Amino acid sequence: MRKSSYILLTLLGAAALSNIERQPDVLRNVYNNRDDCIHDYSDTQCRDAASGGHGSSSGRWYGPDYRDGSDEARRTHRAAGRETVQRGGFGFSGRRSGGS
């Protein structure tokens, strides 16, 4: 492979990585109870943190996932905080961030 090919591949890889880093985080609002979640969203959009659905309550509820900077980001009237949502793979976790 020629030197110019290596340079081109390096530049393309760097551009792809920089594009990935610029995407806004996927977040979800966290609520201390179901009623607070329903106030900001709807019954069908709120899910129990323990079961991921509408089963027995753990006391914490999640609103729907949304991208940082979207209209959903402003729906935090009664949220106790928000979490960054990371999908599958190694390091799968939900990171808790500031409350309101």
DSSP file (Angstrom, degrees, kcal/mol; ACC not computed):
  #  RESIDUE AA STRUCTURE BP1 BP2  ACC     N-H-->O    O-->H-N    N-H-->O    O-->H-N    TCO  KAPPA ALPHA  PHI   PSI    X-CA   Y-CA   Z-CA
    1    1 A M              0   0    0      0, 0.0     2,-0.1     0, 0.0     5,-0.0   0.000 360.0 360.0 360.0 138.3    0.0    0.0    0.0
    2    2 A R    >>  -     0   0    0      1,-0.1     4,-1.6     4,-0.0     3,-0.5  -0.332 360.0-112.8 -77.3 160.7    1.3    3.4   -0.9
    3    3 A K  H 3> S+     0   0    0      1,-0.2     4,-2.1     2,-0.2     5,-0.2   0.858 117.0  57.4 -60.6 -37.5    2.0    6.1    1.7
    4    4 A S  H 3> S+     0   0    0      1,-0.2     4,-2.2     2,-0.2    -1,-0.2   0.834 103.6  54.0 -65.0 -31.9   -0.8    8.3    0.3
    5    5 A S  H <> S+     0   0    0     -3,-0.5     4,-2.7     2,-0.2    -1,-0.2   0.906 107.5  50.1 -67.4 -42.1   -3.3    5.4    0.9
    6    6 A Y  H  X S+     0   0    0     -4,-1.6     4,-2.3     2,-0.2    -2,-0.2   0.914 111.3  48.8 -61.0 -42.9   -2.2    5.2    4.6
    7    7 A I  H  X S+     0   0    0     -4,-2.1     4,-2.4     2,-0.2    -2,-0.2   0.924 111.5  49.3 -63.7 -44.1   -2.7    8.9    5.0
    8    8 A L  H  X S+     0   0    0     -4,-2.2     4,-2.5     1,-0.2    -2,-0.2   0.927 112.1  47.7 -61.5 -46.1   -6.1    8.8    3.3
    9    9 A L  H  X S+     0   0    0     -4,-2.7     4,-2.3     1,-0.2    -1,-0.2   0.881 111.4  51.2 -63.6 -37.9   -7.3    5.9    5.6
   10   10 A T  H  X S+     0   0    0     -4,-2.3     4,-2.3    -5,-0.2    -1,-0.2   0.917 111.4  47.3 -64.1 -44.1   -6.0    7.7    8.7
   11   11 A L  H  X S+     0   0    0     -4,-2.4     4,-2.3     2,-0.2    -2,-0.2   0.896 112.0  49.7 -66.1 -40.4   -7.9   10.9    7.8
   12   12 A L  H  X S+     0   0    0     -4,-2.5     4,-2.3     2,-0.2    -2,-0.2   0.910 111.8  49.0 -64.7 -41.5  -11.1    9.0    7.0
   13   13 A G  H  X S+     0   0    0     -4,-2.3     4,-2.3     2,-0.2    -2,-0.2   0.909 111.5  48.9 -63.5 -42.7  -10.8    7.1   10.4
   14   14 A A  H  X S+     0   0    0     -4,-2.3     4,-2.3     1,-0.2    -1,-0.2   0.894 111.0  50.4 -64.8 -39.7  -10.2   10.4   12.3
   15   15 A A  H  X S+     0   0    0     -4,-2.3     4,-1.7     2,-0.2    -2,-0.2   0.903 110.5  49.7 -65.2 -40.8  -13.2   12.0   10.6
   16   16 A A  H  X S+     0   0    0     -4,-2.3     4,-1.7     1,-0.2    -2,-0.2   0.920 112.1  47.6 -64.1 -43.5  -15.4    9.1   11.4
   17   17 A L  H  X S+     0   0    0     -4,-2.3     4,-1.9     1,-0.2    -2,-0.2   0.889 110.1  51.6 -65.8 -39.3  -14.3    9.1   15.1
   18   18 A S  H  X S+     0   0    0     -4,-2.3     4,-1.0     1,-0.2    -1,-0.2   0.849 108.2  52.8 -67.6 -31.7  -14.8   12.9   15.4
   19   19 A N  H  X S+     0   0    0     -4,-1.7     4,-0.6     2,-0.2     3,-0.3   0.887 107.8  51.1 -68.4 -39.1  -18.4   12.5   14.0
   20   20 A I  H >< S+     0   0    0     -4,-1.7     3,-1.0     1,-0.2    -2,-0.2   0.906 107.8  52.7 -64.1 -41.9  -19.2    9.9   16.6
   21   21 A E  H 3< S+     0   0    0     -4,-1.9    -1,-0.2     1,-0.2    -2,-0.2   0.757 103.1  58.6 -67.6 -24.8  -18.0   12.1   19.4
   22   22 A R  H 3< S+     0   0    0     -4,-1.0    -1,-0.2    -3,-0.3    -2,-0.2   0.622  78.3 107.5 -82.2 -13.2  -20.2   15.0   18.3
   23   23 A Q  S << S-     0   0    0     -3,-1.0    -3,-0.0    -4,-0.6    -4,-0.0  -0.435  79.0-109.7 -67.0 137.1  -23.5   13.1   18.6
   24   24 A P        -     0   0    0      0, 0.0    -1,-0.1     0, 0.0    -2,-0.1  -0.297  37.3 -98.2 -66.7 152.6  -25.5   14.3   21.6
   25   25 A D        -     0   0    0     42,-0.1    43,-2.8     1,-0.1     2,-0.6  -0.291  28.9-121.1 -65.1 151.6  -25.9   11.9   24.5
   26   26 A V  E     +A   67   0A   0     59,-0.5    59,-3.4    41,-0.2    41,-0.2  -0.879  43.5 178.0 -93.1 126.0  -29.0    9.8   24.9
   27   27 A L  E     -AB  66  84A   0     39,-3.8    39,-2.5    -2,-0.6     2,-0.3  -0.722  21.9-161.5-122.9 169.1  -30.6   10.7   28.2
   28   28 A R  E     - B   0  83A   0     55,-1.7    55,-2.8    -2,-0.2     2,-0.2  -0.960  24.3-120.2-149.9 142.5  -33.7    9.9   30.3
   29   29 A N  E     - B   0  82A   0     35,-0.5    34,-2.2    -2,-0.3     2,-0.4  -0.585  24.1-144.2 -80.8 144.2  -35.3   11.7   33.2
   30   30 A V  E     -CB  62  81A   0     51,-2.7    50,-2.7    -2,-0.2    51,-1.2  -0.915  15.2-165.9-112.9 135.7  -35.5   10.0   36.5
   31   31 A Y  E     -C   61   0A   0     30,-3.2    30,-2.4    -2,-0.4    48,-0.1  -0.902  26.2-138.9-123.9 150.1  -38.5   10.4   38.8
   32   32 A N  S    S+     0   0    0     46,-0.4     2,-0.3    -2,-0.3    -1,-0.1   0.663  89.2  11.8 -79.5 -17.6  -39.1    9.6   42.5
   33   33 A N  S  > S-     0   0    0     28,-0.1     4,-1.4     1,-0.1     3,-0.2  -0.986  76.4-108.6-156.2 163.4  -42.6    8.4   41.8
   34   34 A R  H  > S+     0   0    0     -2,-0.3     4,-2.6     1,-0.2     5,-0.2   0.864 112.1  58.3 -61.9 -41.1  -45.0    7.5   38.9
   35   35 A D  H  > S+     0   0    0      1,-0.2     4,-1.8     2,-0.2    -1,-0.2   0.886 104.7  50.4 -61.8 -40.0  -47.2   10.6   39.3
   36   36 A D  H  > S+     0   0    0     -3,-0.2     4,-1.3     2,-0.2    42,-0.2   0.900 111.4  49.2 -64.3 -39.6  -44.3   13.0   38.8
   37   37 A C  H  X S+     0   0    0     -4,-1.4     4,-2.4     1,-0.2     3,-0.4   0.928 110.0  50.2 -64.1 -45.5  -43.3   11.1   35.6
   38   38 A I  H  < S+     0   0    0     -4,-2.6    -1,-0.2     1,-0.2    -2,-0.2   0.827 103.2  61.6 -64.3 -31.1  -46.8   11.2   34.3
   39   39 A H  H  < S+     0   0    0     -4,-1.8    -1,-0.2    -5,-0.2    -2,-0.2   0.903 114.4  33.7 -60.1 -40.9  -46.9   15.0   34.9
   40   40 A D  H  < S+     0   0    0     -4,-1.3    -2,-0.2    -3,-0.4    -1,-0.2   0.774 138.5   2.7 -86.2 -27.9  -44.0   15.5   32.5
   41   41 A Y  S  < S-     0   0    0     -4,-2.4     2,-0.3    -5,-0.1    -3,-0.1  -0.046  91.7 -81.2-126.4-133.2  -44.9   12.7   30.0
   42   42 A S    >>  -     0   0    0     -2,-0.1     4,-1.1     1,-0.1     3,-0.8  -0.902  37.4 -99.8-138.7 168.9  -47.8   10.2   29.8
   43   43 A D  T 34 S+     0   0    0     -2,-0.3     3,-0.5     1,-0.3    -1,-0.1   0.880 122.4  50.3 -57.3 -40.8  -48.7    6.9   31.5
   44   44 A T  T 34 S+     0   0    0      1,-0.2    -1,-0.3    -6,-0.1    -6,-0.0   0.709 109.3  51.5 -74.6 -19.0  -47.5    4.9   28.4
   45   45 A Q  T <4 S+     0   0    0     -3,-0.8     2,-0.4    19,-0.1    -1,-0.2   0.620  94.9  83.2 -91.2 -14.2  -44.1    6.8   28.3
   46   46 A C     <  -     0   0    0     -4,-1.1     2,-0.4    -3,-0.5    17,-0.2  -0.732  57.7-175.7 -94.5 137.8  -43.2    6.2   32.0
   47   47 A R  E     -D   62   0A   0     15,-2.3    15,-3.2    -2,-0.4     7,-0.2  -0.986  30.5-107.4-135.8 146.8  -41.6    2.9   33.1
   48   48 A D  E  >  -D   61   0A   0      5,-4.0     4,-2.3    -2,-0.4    13,-0.2  -0.467  22.6-138.7 -68.7 134.7  -40.6    1.5   36.4
   49   49 A A  T  4 S+     0   0    0     11,-2.7    -1,-0.1     1,-0.2    12,-0.1   0.822  99.6  51.0 -65.5 -31.6  -36.8    1.5   37.0
   50   50 A A  T  4 S+     0   0    0     10,-0.4    -1,-0.2     6,-0.1     7,-0.1   0.918 124.8  22.2 -74.5 -44.0  -36.9   -2.0   38.6
   51   51 A S  T  4 S-     0   0    0      5,-0.2    -2,-0.2     2,-0.2     3,-0.2   0.619  92.6-129.1-102.0 -13.9  -38.9   -3.8   36.0
   52   52 A G  S  < S+     0   0    0     -4,-2.3    -3,-0.1     1,-0.3     2,-0.1   0.460  88.5  49.1  76.9  -0.9  -38.3   -1.7   32.9
   53   53 A G  S    S-     0   0    0     -5,-0.2    -5,-4.0     3,-0.1    -1,-0.3  -0.258 114.4 -61.2-137.6-135.6  -42.1   -1.7   32.4
   54   54 A H  S    S+     0   0    0     -7,-0.2     3,-0.1    -3,-0.2    -7,-0.1   0.011  86.8 117.4-115.4  26.5  -45.2   -1.1   34.5
   55   55 A G  S    S-     0   0    0      1,-0.2    -4,-0.1    -7,-0.1    -5,-0.1   0.280  77.3 -27.2 -75.3-154.1  -44.8   -3.8   37.1
   56   56 A S  S    S-     0   0    0      1,-0.1    -5,-0.2     2,-0.1    -1,-0.2  -0.339  79.3-106.9 -63.7 141.2  -44.3   -3.4   40.8
   57   57 A S        -     0   0    0      1,-0.1    -1,-0.1    -3,-0.1     4,-0.1  -0.418  24.8-168.8 -79.3 139.8  -42.8   -0.1   41.6
   58   58 A S        -     0   0    0      2,-0.5    -1,-0.1    -2,-0.2     3,-0.1   0.468  55.6-106.7 -94.8  -6.9  -39.2    0.3   42.8
   59   59 A G  S    S+     0   0    0      1,-0.2     2,-0.4     0, 0.0    -2,-0.1   0.145  97.0  89.2  97.3 -18.2  -39.9    3.9   43.8
   60   60 A R        -     0   0    0    -27,-0.1   -11,-2.7   -30,-0.0    -2,-0.5  -0.925  56.4-170.8-114.3 139.7  -38.0    5.3   40.8
   61   61 A W  E     -CD  31  48A   0    -30,-2.4   -30,-3.2    -2,-0.4     2,-0.4  -0.950  10.7-143.4-129.9 148.4  -39.5    5.8   37.4
   62   62 A Y  E     -CD  30  47A   0    -15,-3.2   -15,-2.3    -2,-0.3   -32,-0.2  -0.896   5.6-147.2-111.4 139.6  -38.0    6.7   34.0
   63   63 A G        -     0   0    0    -34,-2.2   -17,-0.1    -2,-0.4     3,-0.1  -0.346  49.8 -67.1 -83.2 179.7  -39.3    8.9   31.2
   64   64 A P        -     0   0    0      0, 0.0   -35,-0.5     0, 0.0    -1,-0.2  -0.270  57.3 -97.1 -68.7 157.3  -38.6    8.0   27.6
   65   65 A D        +     0   0    0    -37,-0.1     2,-0.3    -3,-0.1   -37,-0.2  -0.448  50.4 170.7 -70.2 146.0  -35.1    8.2   26.2
   66   66 A Y  E     -A   27   0A   0    -39,-2.5   -39,-3.8    -2,-0.1     2,-0.3  -0.975  34.7-101.1-151.7 163.1  -34.2   11.4   24.3
   67   67 A R  E >   -A   26   0A   0     -2,-0.3     3,-2.0   -41,-0.2     6,-0.3  -0.696  45.3-101.8 -88.5 139.9  -31.2   13.1   22.8
   68   68 A D  T 3  S+     0   0    0    -43,-2.8     3,-0.1    -2,-0.3    -1,-0.1  -0.355 109.9  28.3 -57.8 134.8  -29.5   16.0   24.6
   69   69 A G  T 3  S+     0   0    0      1,-0.3    -1,-0.3   -45,-0.0     2,-0.1   0.323  95.0 120.5  93.2  -6.8  -30.6   19.3   23.2
   70   70 A S  S X  S-     0   0    0     -3,-2.0     3,-1.1     1,-0.1     4,-0.4  -0.288  82.5-100.2 -82.3 172.7  -34.0   18.0   21.9
   71   71 A D  G >  S+     0   0    0      1,-0.3     3,-1.5     2,-0.2     4,-0.2   0.830 121.7  64.5 -60.2 -32.6  -37.4   19.3   23.0
   72   72 A E  G >  S+     0   0    0      1,-0.3     3,-1.8     2,-0.2    -1,-0.3   0.791  86.8  71.5 -62.0 -27.5  -37.7   16.4   25.4
   73   73 A A  G <  S+     0   0    0     -3,-1.1    -1,-0.3    -6,-0.3    -2,-0.2   0.745  92.1  57.6 -63.1 -22.3  -34.7   17.8   27.4
   74   74 A R  G <  S+     0   0    0     -3,-1.5     2,-1.9    -4,-0.4    -1,-0.3   0.556  80.4  92.3 -85.3  -7.4  -36.9   20.6   28.6
   75   75 A R    <   +     0   0    0     -3,-1.8    -1,-0.2    -4,-0.2     3,-0.1  -0.499  49.7 112.0 -85.6  70.0  -39.5   18.2   30.2
   76   76 A T        +     0   0    0     -2,-1.9     3,-0.4     1,-0.1    -1,-0.2   0.042  24.7 127.5-129.0  26.0  -37.9   18.2   33.6
   77   77 A H  S    S+     0   0    0      1,-0.2    -1,-0.1    -3,-0.1    -2,-0.1   0.881  92.5  13.2 -54.6 -44.0  -40.5   20.0   35.7
   78   78 A R  S    S+     0   0    0    -42,-0.2   -46,-0.4    -3,-0.1    -1,-0.2   0.251  94.1 130.6-118.2  11.4  -40.7   17.2   38.3
   79   79 A A        -     0   0    0     -3,-0.4    21,-0.5     1,-0.1   -48,-0.2  -0.407  48.5-152.3 -69.3 141.0  -37.6   15.1   37.5
   80   80 A A  S    S-     0   0    0    -50,-2.7     2,-0.3     1,-0.2   -49,-0.2   0.636  71.7 -50.6 -83.1 -16.7  -35.3   14.2   40.4
   81   81 A G  E     -B   30   0A   0    -51,-1.2   -51,-2.7    18,-0.3     2,-0.3  -0.969  58.0-103.8 171.9-167.6  -32.4   14.0   37.9
   82   82 A R  E     -BE  29  97A   0     15,-0.9    15,-2.8    16,-0.6     2,-0.3  -0.988  18.7-147.8-147.0 155.7  -31.4   12.5   34.6
   83   83 A E  E     -BE  28  96A   0    -55,-2.8   -55,-1.7    -2,-0.3     2,-0.5  -0.910  19.6-122.3-122.6 148.7  -29.2    9.6   33.4
   84   84 A T  E     -BE  27  95A   0     11,-2.8    11,-1.6    -2,-0.3     2,-0.5  -0.807  31.3-141.7 -86.0 129.5  -27.1    9.1   30.4
   85   85 A V  E     - E   0  94A   0    -59,-3.4   -59,-0.5    -2,-0.5     2,-0.4  -0.815  17.8-172.9 -97.7 126.9  -28.3    5.9   28.6
   86   86 A Q        -     0   0    0      7,-1.0     2,-0.4    -2,-0.5     7,-0.2  -0.974  18.7-132.2-119.6 136.0  -25.7    3.7   27.0
   87   87 A R        -     0   0    0     -2,-0.4     7,-0.0     5,-0.1    -2,-0.0  -0.743  42.5 -62.7 -95.6 130.6  -26.7    0.7   24.9
   88   88 A G  S    S+     0   0    0     -2,-0.4     5,-0.1     1,-0.0    -1,-0.0   0.543  83.4  78.2  34.7-176.5  -25.3   -2.8   25.3
   89   89 A G  S >  S-     0   0    0      3,-0.1     3,-1.1     2,-0.1     2,-0.1  -0.166  93.8 -17.9  77.0-171.6  -21.8   -4.1   24.8
   90   90 A F  T 3  S+     0   0    0      1,-0.2     0, 0.0     2,-0.0     0, 0.0  -0.402 131.9  23.8 -65.3 142.5  -18.9   -3.8   27.3
   91   91 A G  T 3  S+     0   0    0      1,-0.2    -1,-0.2    -2,-0.1     2,-0.1   0.688  78.9 177.2  77.9  18.9  -19.4   -1.2   29.9
   92   92 A F    <   +     0   0    0     -3,-1.1     2,-0.3    -7,-0.0    -1,-0.2  -0.366  23.5 129.0 -57.5 123.8  -23.2   -1.2   29.7
   93   93 A S        -     0   0    0     -7,-0.2    -7,-1.0    -2,-0.1     2,-0.5  -0.984  57.4-121.1-165.4 166.3  -24.4    1.2   32.3
   94   94 A G  E     -E   85   0A   0     -2,-0.3     2,-0.5    -9,-0.2    -9,-0.2  -0.989  29.2-150.4-116.9 120.1  -26.6    4.2   33.1
   95   95 A R  E     -E   84   0A   0    -11,-1.6   -11,-2.8    -2,-0.5     2,-0.3  -0.792  10.6-136.4 -96.2 126.8  -24.6    7.1   34.5
   96   96 A R  E     -E   83   0A   0     -2,-0.5   -13,-0.2   -13,-0.2     2,-0.2  -0.623  27.0-179.3 -81.3 135.5  -26.5    9.4   36.8
   97   97 A S  E     -E   82   0A   0    -15,-2.8   -15,-0.9    -2,-0.3    -1,-0.0  -0.724  38.2 -34.3-127.7-177.9  -26.0   13.1   36.3
   98   98 A G        -     0   0    0     -2,-0.2   -16,-0.6   -17,-0.2    -1,-0.2   0.209  53.4-135.3 -42.9 146.0  -27.3   16.3   38.0
   99   99 A G              0   0    0    -18,-0.2   -18,-0.3    -3,-0.1   -19,-0.1  -0.365 360.0 360.0 -90.9 175.0  -30.7   16.7   39.5
  100  100 A S              0   0    0    -21,-0.5   -19,-0.1    -2,-0.1   -20,-0.1   0.371 360.0 360.0-121.3 360.0  -33.1   19.6   39.1
